[in-house]
Structures are given as structure tokens and as C-alpha cells.
Amino acid sequence: MDFMKYYLFVPVILSVASVATAQSFNGVLSVQEDSTQTGAYTASSLMLDNLNYTEPFTPPTGMFVSAVPEGTEVYAYSSAISGLTSTPQSEPISDFLEIGGPGPTGSPGTSPVDRFDFNLQTLQESSSQPGGFIGEGTLVDTQGAYINTPAQLVINFTPSSANYSFTLTAVPEPATLSLLAGLGFLPFLRRKN
């Protein structure tokens, strides 16, 4: 028996097993600031209000439709972040967003409460819009039903105001493509007579 022929087979089986147990986040979640409007920005700094909620006028897509009820509270990191430029700056902040509290409009929140986190990695000001910021990071399911998934946060302030909204978009890694690529090697592993 030639073990080299089966060398690639084990990683493919492991890939199938990992894909079968958990799935990536997918979809978009739109969020607006609560009525307190304490958020602020300058050309190089950002401060969000701690209290925000999922927008009732922009429905979520993807897994957020069933996992995050409309009007769910989203708690944001509310300390000032300065030194921002149009180049991504390293800003590793765990739990930058906590998604899932009972909302001000009667939402029960996620099950369990505060189930999802967004861990920020980089943040930059948008070069195309004053009061716009773009963050990159990871969506985390504290219950483990979804695997940690790269995500993008886009924040937009209303010009000359403390009012803002943001969207959080899951950007799943192409695990399916790597799985299919691995399966593509199987014909080369067959036994030669």
C-alpha cells in the first residue's frame, strides 16, 4: 500500500468534517444609533454611542434574518479612537460590537442574549465620504454554531451631526472552494495497476 497516494485524502476528510459541523456567517446587518446621539467624529477620530439597535427599515439578510430579531440592541465600544487616516490602522478591540441585547422597541434580543461579537482589527476613515469609517474584523458566535468569519463594518455619520448608522457585512472565506479543490485531487490518488 502506497501511503503517499492517500496523503491528501485525510485533509479533505477533515475539511468536510469541519464544514459539516459549523457554518460561516453570511449576510448584512444594518444598525442605527439610539436616540441619545452621543457619537462623534473628526477627520481622524471616531466615538460611537454605546447603545444602538438593528434598523427596522433596513431588514437584515442571510443568517441575521433568523438569528437577530428586528430592534435588537447592539452595544458598541464607546471610547474615542484617534489617529485614524485613510490607511487601515491596527485597532485590535475585542467585543467592539456586542449584538443581541433586548431592544428598546420590544425585541427579545438573541438567544442567548448578546450572542454575537464583532472583534475589530483595523479601522480607517473613508476617503470618499466625510464622516465615513471602514473597519475590518471577525464576527464571533459565542455559542459556536457559526465559525469565526471575517466581516466589514461601514460607519456613516450624517454630516455636521452626531447621528450615524452602520452596516456589518459577513465576508465568508471560500471554504467551499478549498474543499472542492481538495476533492479535485482525488482522481490522482487512485491505484495504478
C-alpha positions in Angstrom: 0.0 0.0 0.0 1.4 3.4 -1.0 0.7 5.9 1.8 1.7 8.8 -0.4 -1.4 8.2 -2.5 -3.6 8.8 0.5 -1.7 11.8 1.9 -4.1 14.4 0.5 -7.2 12.3 1.3 -7.0 12.9 5.1 -7.1 16.8 4.9 -10.1 16.5 2.5 -12.0 14.4 5.1 -11.1 16.9 7.8 -12.3 19.8 5.7 -15.6 18.0 5.1 -16.0 17.3 8.8 -15.3 21.0 9.8 -17.7 22.3 7.1 -20.4 19.9 8.3 -20.2 20.9 12.0 -20.4 24.7 11.7 -21.1 27.2 9.0 -19.8 30.7 8.2 -21.8 33.8 8.9 -23.4 35.4 5.9 -25.5 38.4 5.3 -25.7 42.1 6.2 -27.0 43.7 9.5 -27.9 47.4 9.5 -27.7 49.3 12.8 -28.7 52.8 13.9 -27.7 54.8 16.9 -30.2 55.1 19.8 -31.8 58.4 20.4 -29.1 59.7 22.8 -26.9 60.7 19.8 -23.6 60.9 21.7 -21.5 59.6 18.9 -18.9 62.0 17.4 -16.2 62.1 14.7 -13.5 64.3 13.3 -11.3 63.8 10.2 -9.1 61.5 12.3 -11.2 60.2 15.2 -14.3 58.3 16.0 -16.5 57.8 19.0 -19.7 55.7 18.9 -22.7 55.7 21.3 -22.7 52.6 23.5 -26.4 52.0 22.6 -27.5 51.1 19.1 -30.2 48.8 17.6 -30.9 46.9 14.5 -32.7 49.1 12.0 -36.4 48.3 11.4 -36.4 50.0 8.0 -33.5 48.0 6.5 -34.1 44.3 7.1 -31.1 42.0 7.7 -30.1 39.4 5.1 -28.5 36.0 5.4 -28.2 34.3 8.7 -29.0 37.5 10.5 -32.7 37.2 9.4 -33.3 34.3 11.8 -30.6 34.9 14.4 -31.1 38.6 15.2 -34.6 39.9 15.7 -35.6 43.4 14.4 -34.9 46.1 17.0 -32.2 44.1 18.9 -29.8 46.1 20.9 -26.2 46.4 19.7 -23.6 47.6 22.2 -20.7 49.4 20.8 -17.2 50.3 22.1 -17.8 53.9 23.1 -14.3 55.2 23.9 -12.7 57.6 21.4 -10.4 56.2 18.8 -7.9 58.7 17.4 -5.1 58.8 14.9 -7.2 57.5 12.0 -6.2 58.0 8.4 -7.4 56.7 5.0 -4.9 53.9 5.5 -6.1 51.0 7.7 -4.8 51.4 11.3 -4.4 48.5 13.6 -7.1 48.8 16.3 -7.4 45.3 17.9 -10.5 45.7 20.1 -12.3 42.6 21.2 -16.1 42.9 21.5 -16.1 46.2 19.6 -19.7 45.3 19.0 -21.9 43.0 21.1 -25.0 42.0 19.2 -28.1 40.6 20.9 -29.5 42.6 23.9 -33.2 43.1 24.3 -34.1 46.2 22.2 -35.9 49.4 23.0 -38.8 48.5 20.7 -39.6 45.2 22.5 -37.2 42.9 20.8 -36.2 39.9 23.0 -32.7 40.0 21.7 -30.8 37.0 20.5 -30.9 33.6 22.1 -29.0 33.6 24.4 -28.7 37.4 24.9 -25.6 39.1 23.5 -24.8 36.0 21.4 -22.7 37.6 18.7 -19.5 39.8 18.9 -17.5 41.8 16.3 -13.8 41.9 17.1 -12.3 44.9 15.4 -8.8 44.5 13.8 -8.3 47.6 11.6 -10.1 50.9 11.2 -9.7 53.7 8.7 -11.5 56.9 7.6 -13.3 56.7 4.3 -11.5 58.8 1.7 -14.8 59.1 -0.3 -17.2 60.4 2.4 -16.7 62.8 5.3 -17.9 61.1 8.5 -17.4 57.6 7.0 -15.2 54.9 8.5 -14.4 51.3 7.5 -13.5 48.6 9.9 -12.3 45.0 9.3 -12.5 42.3 11.9 -14.1 39.0 12.8 -17.7 38.0 13.7 -17.9 35.5 16.5 -20.8 33.3 17.7 -20.3 32.8 21.4 -22.4 29.6 21.1 -20.2 28.1 18.3 -22.9 27.4 15.8 -21.2 29.7 13.3 -17.4 29.7 12.7 -15.5 32.9 13.2 -16.0 34.8 9.9 -14.2 37.9 8.5 -16.5 40.9 8.4 -16.5 44.5 7.3 -18.0 47.4 9.3 -19.0 50.6 7.4 -20.0 53.6 9.6 -21.6 56.7 8.2 -22.3 59.8 10.2 -24.9 62.3 9.0 -22.8 65.4 8.0 -22.5 68.0 10.8 -24.3 65.8 13.3 -23.8 63.1 15.9 -26.3 60.9 14.2 -24.9 57.8 12.5 -25.7 54.3 11.2 -23.6 51.4 10.2 -23.7 48.1 8.4 -21.9 44.9 9.3 -21.3 42.5 6.4 -20.1 39.0 6.8 -17.4 38.1 4.3 -17.2 34.3 4.4 -13.9 32.7 3.4 -14.2 30.5 0.4 -14.1 27.2 2.4 -16.3 25.6 -0.2 -13.8 26.4 -3.0 -10.9 24.9 -1.0 -12.9 21.8 -0.3 -13.7 21.4 -4.0 -10.1 22.0 -4.9 -9.1 19.3 -2.4 -11.7 16.9 -3.9 -10.3 17.7 -7.4 -7.1 15.8 -6.4 -9.0 12.6 -5.7 -8.7 11.2 -9.3 -4.9 11.4 -8.9 -5.0 9.2 -5.9 -6.5 6.1 -7.5 -4.5 3.0 -7.5 -2.4 2.3 -10.6 -2.1 -1.3 -11.8 
